[in-house]
Amino acid sequence: MKSAPAIILDCGPSRMIAIAACVMSALAVIAVLASGLAWLLKLVVISATIAIASISLRRYLRPRYTRIAHGESGWRLLDARDEEFPATLCRHGRIGAFVILDFALDRSSYRCVLAPDVVDPETRRRLSLALARA
């Protein structure tokens, strides 16, 4: 029986998730505008909403690790400079078409959400088989 080929995933940000975050932020701003708060308080809440949404979106669009690799040597996370970091897969799950991978590194942890627009179907199938074996 031949061994399973290595899996390499580009775990860049999903456009679907980024658009959904922008839409939810816009809806939050609209909800504050439609509320009965005083205008000064509305401005404070809207400013805080926009600041938190932009910081979160910026963090999401610039992930720490850009690639995930799995092979005989186990799981490895690669950053933008292709520096490898050994990782342990702690948990994995599936919510609809999204796959969530939780990794533990030496001193930190990393969660990756793989949306259907990020991973091609063949790699998704191989990843599902690797996760079923684990």
N, CA, C and O of each residue as an XYZ file, in Angstrom:
536
protein
N       0.843     -1.166      0.000
C       0.000      0.000      0.000
C       0.894      1.237      0.000
O       1.815      1.344      0.810
N       0.623      2.158     -0.900
C       1.495      3.327     -0.965
C       1.055      4.370      0.050
O      -0.124      4.463      0.392
N       2.020      5.155      0.530
C       1.711      6.133      1.570
C       0.973      7.324      0.980
O       1.074      7.619     -0.210
N       0.241      7.987      1.831
C      -0.533      9.143      1.400
C       0.409     10.295      1.054
O       1.399     10.518      1.752
N       0.111     11.014     -0.002
C       0.966     12.139     -0.363
C       0.842     13.264      0.665
O      -0.143     13.364      1.396
N       1.851     14.084      0.691
C       1.842     15.214      1.622
C       0.735     16.185      1.230
O       0.398     16.331      0.055
N       0.188     16.838      2.230
C      -0.861     17.835      2.013
C      -0.261     19.198      2.296
O       0.327     19.416      3.355
N      -0.405     20.106      1.360
C       0.046     21.476      1.549
C      -1.135     22.390      1.276
O      -1.693     22.392      0.179
N      -1.510     23.167      2.285
C      -2.655     24.070      2.173
C      -2.191     25.513      2.248
O      -1.451     25.884      3.160
N      -2.614     26.316      1.311
C      -2.425     27.751      1.431
C      -3.600     28.259      2.246
O      -4.742     28.235      1.787
N      -3.319     28.717      3.448
C      -4.410     29.105      4.341
C      -4.555     30.622      4.377
O      -4.557     31.242      5.440
N      -4.675     31.185      3.216
C      -4.905     32.621      3.131
C      -6.327     32.953      3.542
O      -7.150     32.058      3.739
N      -6.610     34.222      3.670
C      -7.947     34.632      4.095
C      -8.994     34.365      3.021
O      -8.722     34.480      1.826
N     -10.172     34.014      3.459
C     -11.289     33.746      2.564
C     -12.022     35.050      2.256
O     -12.303     35.843      3.155
N     -12.323     35.258      0.997
C     -13.106     36.438      0.618
C     -14.499     36.375      1.213
O     -15.057     37.397      1.613
N     -15.061     35.179      1.274
C     -16.414     35.028      1.827
C     -16.471     35.496      3.283
O     -17.400     36.203      3.672
N     -15.492     35.108      4.074
C     -15.478     35.483      5.487
C     -15.217     36.979      5.635
O     -15.835     37.633      6.474
N     -14.308     37.526      4.830
C     -14.012     38.963      4.903
C     -15.240     39.796      4.521
O     -15.529     40.803      5.167
N     -15.952     39.386      3.487
C     -17.161     40.110      3.073
C     -18.236     39.995      4.152
O     -18.920     40.973      4.455
N     -18.387     38.806      4.730
C     -19.384     38.626      5.791
C     -19.058     39.506      7.001
O     -19.963     40.063      7.622
N     -17.780     39.633      7.336
C     -17.386     40.496      8.462
C     -17.685     41.958      8.156
O     -18.134     42.692      9.037
N     -17.445     42.388      6.931
C     -17.753     43.777      6.551
C     -19.254     44.037      6.596
O     -19.689     45.090      7.064
N     -20.041     43.088      6.114
C     -21.497     43.244      6.130
C     -22.016     43.302      7.564
O     -22.869     44.131      7.882
N     -21.506     42.429      8.429
C     -21.947     42.438      9.827
C     -21.552     43.736     10.523
O     -22.313     44.256     11.339
N     -20.382     44.259     10.213
C     -19.958     45.537     10.796
C     -20.853     46.672     10.321
O     -21.231     47.542     11.105
N     -21.188     46.662      9.041
C     -22.082     47.694      8.510
C     -23.466     47.595      9.157
O     -24.077     48.616      9.473
N     -23.956     46.380      9.354
C     -25.250     46.204     10.020
C     -25.202     46.689     11.468
O     -26.183     47.236     11.972
N     -24.071     46.493     12.137
C     -23.934     46.982     13.508
C     -23.977     48.506     13.548
O     -24.590     49.087     14.443
N     -23.332     49.153     12.586
C     -23.359     50.618     12.521
C     -24.777     51.110     12.235
O     -25.228     52.087     12.833
N     -25.477     50.442     11.327
C     -26.860     50.816     11.012
C     -27.761     50.641     12.229
O     -28.649     51.457     12.472
N     -27.529     49.573     12.993
C     -28.335     49.346     14.197
C     -28.119     50.456     15.223
O     -29.060     50.887     15.889
N     -26.890     50.911     15.345
C     -26.612     52.004     16.289
C     -27.267     53.290     15.800
O     -27.833     54.038     16.596
N     -27.194     53.553     14.491
C     -27.834     54.755     13.949
C     -29.344     54.732     14.142
O     -29.959     55.778     14.352
N     -29.942     53.552     14.072
C     -31.392     53.429     14.210
C     -31.841     53.423     15.672
O     -33.037     53.489     15.955
N     -30.899     53.346     16.585
C     -31.266     53.299     18.001
C     -31.651     54.692     18.508
O     -31.483     55.694     17.813
N     -32.152     54.724     19.694
C     -32.584     55.981     20.288
C     -31.531     56.641     21.153
O     -31.860     57.472     21.999
N     -30.279     56.288     20.961
C     -29.215     56.886     21.751
C     -28.992     58.344     21.366
O     -29.374     58.773     20.277
N     -28.385     59.084     22.247
C     -28.003     60.462     21.943
C     -26.904     60.455     20.876
O     -26.148     59.489     20.770
N     -26.817     61.519     20.094
C     -25.883     61.559     18.975
C     -24.437     61.397     19.415
O     -23.656     60.734     18.732
N     -24.072     61.983     20.531
C     -22.698     61.856     21.015
C     -22.385     60.393     21.354
O     -21.316     59.886     21.013
N     -23.318     59.730     22.021
C     -23.127     58.319     22.359
C     -23.117     57.454     21.100
O     -22.363     56.485     21.021
N     -23.954     57.802     20.112
C     -23.947     57.074     18.835
C     -22.568     57.173     18.179
O     -22.042     56.175     17.687
N     -21.983     58.368     18.171
C     -20.665     58.549     17.561
C     -19.590     57.729     18.277
O     -18.704     57.161     17.638
N     -19.676     57.672     19.604
C     -18.706     56.889     20.366
C     -18.839     55.403     20.044
O     -17.840     54.727     19.797
N     -20.066     54.897     20.045
C     -20.291     53.466     19.771
C     -19.918     53.122     18.329
O     -19.312     52.081     18.074
N     -20.280     53.993     17.391
C     -19.925     53.737     15.986
C     -18.411     53.760     15.801
O     -17.865     52.926     15.080
N     -17.735     54.694     16.436
C     -16.267     54.756     16.346
C     -15.633     53.485     16.904
O     -14.713     52.927     16.305
N     -16.125     53.038     18.038
C     -15.597     51.807     18.634
C     -15.875     50.602     17.732
O     -15.012     49.740     17.566
N     -17.067     50.540     17.154
C     -17.424     49.431     16.257
C     -16.516     49.396     15.048
O     -16.012     48.338     14.669
N     -16.306     50.558     14.439
C     -15.451     50.619     13.248
C     -14.004     50.282     13.601
O     -13.333     49.579     12.845
N     -13.518     50.774     14.739
C     -12.140     50.485     15.144
C     -11.934     48.995     15.397
O     -10.965     48.409     14.915
N     -12.840     48.385     16.148
C     -12.702     46.957     16.454
C     -12.837     46.115     15.192
O     -12.091     45.154     15.005
N     -13.784     46.469     14.323
C     -13.973     45.713     13.081
C     -12.752     45.837     12.178
O     -12.336     44.850     11.571
N     -12.176     47.024     12.078
C     -11.021     47.187     11.196
C      -9.785     46.471     11.739
O      -9.016     45.895     10.969
N      -9.591     46.502     13.056
C      -8.460     45.781     13.645
C      -8.622     44.277     13.436
O      -7.671     43.590     13.061
N      -9.819     43.776     13.678
C     -10.066     42.340     13.508
C      -9.915     41.912     12.058
O      -9.338     40.863     11.772
N     -10.430     42.716     11.148
C     -10.329     42.382      9.727
C      -8.874     42.443      9.259
O      -8.444     41.617      8.454
N      -8.133     43.401      9.753
C      -6.719     43.500      9.389
C      -5.952     42.274      9.880
O      -5.125     41.725      9.151
N      -6.225     41.842     11.123
C      -5.573     40.629     11.639
C      -5.949     39.402     10.821
O      -5.115     38.532     10.574
N      -7.212     39.337     10.402
C      -7.657     38.189      9.615
C      -7.010     38.184      8.227
O      -6.632     37.127      7.722
N      -6.886     39.345      7.623
C      -6.345     39.426      6.264
C      -4.827     39.257      6.214
O      -4.265     39.039      5.141
N      -4.159     39.355      7.364
C      -2.710     39.151      7.444
C      -2.399     38.066      8.460
O      -1.959     38.372      9.568
N      -2.618     36.803      8.105
C      -2.406     35.727      9.086
C      -0.922     35.528      9.408
O      -0.043     35.842      8.605
N      -0.673     34.996     10.609
C       0.703     34.693     11.032
C       1.343     33.651     10.136
O       2.515     33.758      9.775
N       0.565     32.646      9.783
C       1.069     31.539      8.982
C       0.301     31.499      7.668
O      -0.924     31.626      7.648
N       1.028     31.321      6.576
C       0.398     31.365      5.261
C       0.193     29.987      4.647
O      -0.532     29.839      3.663
N       0.834     28.983      5.232
C       0.737     27.643      4.647
C       0.751     26.596      5.748
O       1.431     26.748      6.763
N      -0.009     25.531      5.531
C      -0.038     24.391      6.443
C       0.408     23.172      5.653
O      -0.075     22.935      4.546
N       1.324     22.403      6.215
C       1.811     21.199      5.542
C       1.652     20.010      6.479
O       1.855     20.111      7.689
N       1.284     18.889      5.887
C       1.160     17.653      6.653
C       1.800     16.541      5.848
O       1.476     16.340      4.678
N       2.702     15.829      6.475
C       3.382     14.721      5.813
C       3.824     13.706      6.845
O       3.247     13.599      7.927
N       4.851     12.967      6.492
C       5.350     11.942      7.401
C       5.907     12.541      8.690
O       5.866     11.907      9.745
N       6.426     13.763      8.600
C       7.006     14.398      9.787
C       5.963     15.094     10.648
O       6.314     15.699     11.661
N       4.708     15.025     10.277
C       3.641     15.626     11.065
C       3.194     16.959     10.484
O       3.446     17.265      9.319
N       2.534     17.737     11.312
C       2.003     19.034     10.883
C       3.071     20.105     11.042
O       3.802     20.132     12.032
N       3.148     20.989     10.047
C       4.064     22.117     10.087
C       3.329     23.354      9.587
O       2.554     23.284      8.633
N       3.578     24.479     10.233
C       3.031     25.759      9.801
C       4.167     26.584      9.225
O       5.255     26.636      9.799
N       3.920     27.229      8.093
C       4.938     28.027      7.429
C       4.484     29.481      7.397
O       3.327     29.773      7.094
N       5.401     30.388      7.712
C       5.047     31.800      7.665
C       5.372     32.379      6.285
O       5.701     31.633      5.363
N       5.284     33.689      6.142
C       5.491     34.332      4.840
C       6.920     34.157      4.318
O       7.149     34.205      3.109
N       7.882     33.956      5.227
C       9.274     33.756      4.815
C       9.604     32.279      4.607
O      10.775     31.925      4.467
N       8.600     31.420      4.585
C       8.747     29.963      4.454
C       9.541     29.344      5.600
O      10.187     28.310      5.425
N       9.494     29.963      6.751
C      10.090     29.401      7.949
C       9.110     28.396      8.534
O       7.931     28.703      8.704
N       9.590     27.198      8.842
C       8.715     26.123      9.321
C       8.643     26.110     10.841
O       9.631     26.349     11.536
N       7.436     25.820     11.337
C       7.207     25.687     12.761
C       6.447     24.380     12.985
O       5.330     24.233     12.491
N       7.028     23.426     13.721
C       6.300     22.186     13.993
C       5.089     22.471     14.869
O       5.150     23.268     15.806
N       4.002     21.812     14.547
C       2.750     22.039     15.270
C       2.068     20.706     15.541
O       2.330     19.698     14.884
N       1.194     20.736     16.521
C       0.381     19.572     16.859
C      -1.070     19.928     16.615
O      -1.546     20.959     17.090
N      -1.770     19.094     15.888
C      -3.193     19.318     15.653
C      -3.953     18.914     16.911
O      -4.032     17.734     17.254
N      -4.511     19.917     17.595
C      -5.236     19.651     18.843
C      -6.663     19.220     18.569
O      -7.139     18.216     19.099
N      -7.339     19.995     17.732
C      -8.741     19.713     17.417
C      -8.994     20.051     15.960
O      -8.278     20.839     15.342
N     -10.009     19.446     15.450
C     -10.488     19.801     14.120
C     -11.991     19.624     14.110
O     -12.545     18.807     14.846
N     -12.627     20.390     13.279
C     -14.078     20.305     13.198
C     -14.565     20.798     11.848
O     -13.807     21.318     11.028
N     -15.836     20.617     11.657
C     -16.440     21.018     10.403
C     -17.766     21.692     10.721
O     -18.584     21.161     11.472
N     -17.965     22.859     10.143
C     -19.246     23.556     10.235
C     -19.680     23.811      8.800
O     -19.193     24.728      8.138
N     -20.599     22.989      8.338
C     -21.021     23.085      6.940
C     -19.852     22.781      6.023
O     -19.239     21.718      6.119
N     -19.541     23.720      5.131
C     -18.438     23.529      4.191
C     -17.115     24.048      4.741
O     -16.090     23.960      4.065
N     -17.122     24.587      5.955
C     -15.919     25.149      6.558
C     -15.232     24.101      7.422
O     -15.888     23.353      8.146
N     -13.896     24.053      7.340
C     -13.087     23.151      8.154
C     -12.270     24.016      9.109
O     -11.594     24.954      8.686
N     -12.338     23.692     10.399
C     -11.605     24.437     11.413
C     -10.495     23.550     11.961
O     -10.742     22.418     12.378
N      -9.269     24.072     11.958
C      -8.110     23.344     12.465
C      -7.492     24.148     13.603
O      -7.175     25.325     13.432
N      -7.319     23.516     14.766
C      -6.672     24.148     15.915
C      -5.313     23.498     16.127
O      -5.211     22.284     16.303
N      -4.268     24.324     16.109
C      -2.909     23.832     16.271
C      -2.307     24.378     17.554
O      -2.605     25.496     17.974
N      -1.449     23.564     18.171
C      -0.653     24.006     19.314
C       0.799     24.042     18.855
O       1.322     23.079     18.293
N       1.431     25.178     19.110
C       2.844     25.331     18.818
C       3.596     25.336     20.136
O       3.006     25.061     21.180
N       4.869     25.637     20.111
C       5.663     25.627     21.344
C       5.087     26.549     22.409
O       4.853     26.123     23.540
N       4.858     27.808     22.054
C       4.405     28.769     23.057
C       3.094     29.441     22.700
O       2.693     30.392     23.370
N       2.432     28.982     21.685
C       1.193     29.640     21.271
C       0.259     28.623     20.627
O       0.551     27.430     20.553
N      -0.851     29.131     20.174
C      -1.790     28.292     19.433
C      -2.225     29.053     18.190
O      -2.046     30.267     18.099
N      -2.793     28.334     17.242
C      -3.213     28.945     15.997
C      -4.460     28.221     15.500
O      -4.502     26.991     15.447
N      -5.472     29.001     15.138
C      -6.707     28.431     14.586
C      -6.836     28.890     13.149
O      -6.668     30.067     12.832
N      -7.139     27.933     12.285
C      -7.294     28.225     10.864
C      -8.679     27.773     10.424
O      -9.088     26.642     10.690
N      -9.393     28.660      9.750
C     -10.703     28.332      9.192
C     -10.535     28.244      7.683
O     -10.204     29.232      7.027
N     -10.762     27.070      7.145
C     -10.627     26.850      5.704
C     -12.004     26.898      5.058
O     -12.846     26.030      5.288
N     -12.215     27.912      4.260
C     -13.488     28.084      3.565
C     -13.410     27.401      2.200
O     -12.317     27.111      1.715
N     -14.562     27.144      1.580
C     -14.557     26.473      0.276
C     -13.830     27.254     -0.816
O     -13.351     26.653     -1.777
N     -13.737     28.581     -0.690
C     -13.061     29.343     -1.734
C     -11.548     29.402     -1.553
O     -10.856     30.007     -2.372
N     -11.021     28.783     -0.492
C      -9.581     28.804     -0.234
C      -8.919     27.494     -0.657
O      -7.791     27.501     -1.149
N      -9.606     26.379     -0.470
C      -9.031     25.056     -0.716
C      -9.759     24.388     -1.882
O     -10.989     24.352     -1.928
N      -8.969     23.857     -2.824
C      -9.584     23.162     -3.955
C     -10.174     21.828     -3.496
O      -9.761     21.295     -2.467
N     -11.142     21.280     -4.253
C     -11.852     20.066     -3.810
C     -10.955     18.852     -3.579
O     -11.198     18.085     -2.648
N      -9.925     18.660     -4.403
C      -9.057     17.495     -4.239
C      -8.252     17.590     -2.945
O      -8.123     16.602     -2.223
N      -7.718     18.750     -2.653
C      -6.970     18.941     -1.403
C      -7.898     18.815     -0.207
O      -7.510     18.268      0.826
N      -9.120     19.315     -0.337
C     -10.114     19.190      0.733
C     -10.428     17.720      1.006
O     -10.577     17.323      2.162
N     -10.528     16.924     -0.035
C     -10.799     15.493      0.120
C      -9.638     14.799      0.820
O      -9.848     13.999      1.732
N      -8.398     15.107      0.391
C      -7.225     14.510      1.035
C      -7.106     14.942      2.492
O      -6.721     14.144      3.347
N      -7.434     16.207      2.780
C      -7.409     16.691      4.154
C      -8.460     15.958      4.995
O      -8.191     15.584      6.137
N      -9.640     15.755      4.440
C     -10.680     15.020      5.175
C     -10.236     13.598      5.495
O     -10.503     13.097      6.587
N      -9.561     12.942      4.552
C      -9.056     11.596      4.806
C      -7.970     11.597      5.886
O      -7.941     10.705      6.734
N      -7.082     12.589      5.860
C      -6.038     12.670      6.867
C      -6.628     12.943      8.242
O      -6.168     12.387      9.239
N      -7.640     13.792      8.300
C      -8.283     14.087      9.589
C      -9.082     12.893     10.107
O      -9.173     12.686     11.317
N      -9.661     12.108      9.200
C     -10.401     10.919      9.630
C      -9.457      9.891     10.215
O      -9.823      9.176     11.148
N      -8.241      9.804      9.680
C      -7.251      8.856     10.211
C      -6.723      9.289     11.573
O      -6.342      8.458     12.397
N      -6.707     10.608     11.801
C      -6.144     11.131     13.054
C      -7.154     10.999     14.124
O      -6.896     11.377     15.267
